[in-house]
């Protein structure tokens, strides 16, 4: 329905994109998966983009990356990196952008990577010569 042609009141509901900030830094063990949730919303739903350092993260850039969505969140709001390596230690930023408002909001989190724990078995023997 076109508001100007008909004598009706048309309301256009929209809200700027908003991203809830991360509570604290994240630590993941090397070899495991990193899962980050971008808690973004707005109306109309914003577009979510992820960055590691200053580089945008996509599956084309890093084949270990999966971008998905949680129910009720925008597409791409969940970042999964499989087989995390120590070089993945960085600041990760999710950016929510709205073309409707020509605006954006973002949140950044530091991700630390711990090395794999290895077991060391020490055997002490007493080889006495009699």
C-alpha positions in Angstrom: 0.0 0.0 0.0 1.4 3.4 -0.9 0.7 6.0 1.8 0.6 9.0 -0.5 -2.1 7.6 -2.8 -4.5 6.6 0.0 -5.5 8.7 2.9 -4.1 6.5 5.6 -1.5 7.1 8.3 1.7 5.1 7.6 4.2 4.6 10.3 7.7 3.5 9.4 9.2 1.6 12.3 13.0 1.3 12.4 15.7 1.3 15.0 19.4 2.0 14.8 21.6 -1.1 15.0 22.8 -1.9 18.4 25.5 -4.4 19.5 25.8 -5.5 23.1 29.4 -5.4 24.3 31.2 -8.6 25.2 31.4 -9.2 28.9 35.1 -10.2 28.9 37.9 -11.6 26.9 37.7 -15.2 25.6 40.2 -18.0 26.0 40.3 -21.1 23.8 42.6 -24.1 23.6 44.6 -24.5 20.4 42.9 -27.1 18.2 39.4 -26.5 19.6 36.7 -24.4 18.0 36.1 -20.7 18.9 32.5 -19.6 19.0 31.6 -15.9 19.3 28.1 -14.5 19.4 27.4 -11.0 18.1 24.4 -9.9 20.1 23.2 -7.4 17.5 19.7 -6.2 16.8 17.8 -3.4 15.2 14.8 -2.9 13.0 15.2 -3.6 10.2 17.7 -6.4 11.1 21.2 -5.2 10.6 23.9 -6.8 8.5 26.7 -8.3 10.6 30.3 -8.4 9.6 33.2 -9.9 11.6 36.8 -8.7 11.6 40.0 -10.2 13.1 42.3 -7.3 13.7 41.5 -5.1 10.8 40.8 -7.9 8.3 37.3 -9.0 7.4 36.6 -12.7 8.2 34.8 -14.8 5.5 35.1 -18.4 4.5 36.9 -17.2 1.3 39.6 -15.6 3.5 39.9 -18.5 6.0 38.3 -21.9 5.2 38.0 -22.6 9.0 35.4 -19.8 9.4 31.7 -20.4 9.5 29.2 -17.6 9.8 25.7 -18.5 10.9 22.9 -17.1 12.9 21.2 -17.8 16.2 17.4 -17.8 16.4 16.2 -14.2 16.5 19.6 -12.7 15.5 20.8 -11.4 12.2 22.5 -13.6 9.6 26.2 -13.9 10.3 25.9 -13.1 14.0 27.6 -16.3 15.1 31.3 -16.7 14.2 32.9 -20.2 14.5 36.5 -20.9 13.8 37.5 -24.6 13.8 40.9 -25.7 14.7 42.1 -22.5 16.4 45.8 -21.9 16.2 48.0 -19.6 18.3 48.1 -17.1 15.4 44.3 -16.6 15.9 45.0 -14.6 19.1 43.6 -11.2 18.2 40.9 -8.6 18.8 37.7 -9.7 17.1 35.1 -7.1 16.2 31.5 -7.6 15.1 30.0 -4.7 13.2 26.2 -4.3 12.8 25.3 -2.1 9.9 21.9 -0.7 8.8 21.5 0.6 5.3 18.1 2.0 6.4 19.8 4.4 8.9 23.3 4.6 7.3 24.7 3.8 10.7 26.5 1.1 12.6 27.5 -0.1 16.0 30.2 -2.6 17.0 31.8 -4.6 19.9 35.3 -5.9 20.2 36.6 -8.9 22.3 40.2 -10.1 22.9 40.6 -13.8 22.1 43.5 -15.6 23.7 44.7 -19.0 22.6 46.3 -21.5 25.0 48.6 -24.2 23.8 47.5 -27.8 23.9 48.3 -29.4 27.2 50.6 -32.4 26.8 51.2 -35.2 29.2 54.7 -35.9 30.3 55.4 -39.2 31.9 58.6 -39.5 33.9 59.7 -42.9 34.8 62.3 -43.2 37.6 64.0 -46.5 37.9 66.6 -47.8 40.2 69.1 -49.8 38.3 71.3 -50.8 41.2 74.3 -52.9 40.5 74.9 -55.6 43.0 
